[in-house]
Amino acid sequence: MAFCPKCLYEIVRGPKFCPECGARLVRRLSPQQMAEVQWTLVGSFSDVTQANMVKEALENQGITALLKTDMFHSALMVQGTAFPGAYAHIFVPRAKCQEALDSIKTMTGK
């Protein structure tokens, strides 16, 4: 995995230059650059397994995604269990928000 130090675009594999802005890619972003990313909520799911699948699909499309789950799923690392109050929120960088929303709509029909 590589990152563009200029626009913070994440590249899963392949090119040596950012397809968004043309800057040479780096292996890691500095902590300061990571703090500059403005994360936006693009989806909430009651099924953590479905949320993980959506997150993986977004990442396969080159969209960095973070998954935040309820305490039961994150602390106990329980997988595949849906119960009242369970949630999984997916966040992406603001610059990729619309692309992620379009992808989620295609995947889920919502």
Sequence and secondary structure as in RCSB ss.txt:
>XXXX:A:sequence
MAFCPKCLYEIVRGPKFCPECGARLVRRLSPQQMAEVQWTLVGSFSDVTQANMVKEALENQGITALLKTDMFHSA
LMVQGTAFPGAYAHIFVPRAKCQEALDSIKTMTGK
>XXXX:A:secstr
 EE TTT  EE SS SB TTT  B BS   HHHHHH  EEEEEEES HHHHHHHHHHHHHTT   EEEE HHHHH
H   S   TT  EEEEEEGGGHHHHHHHHHHHH  
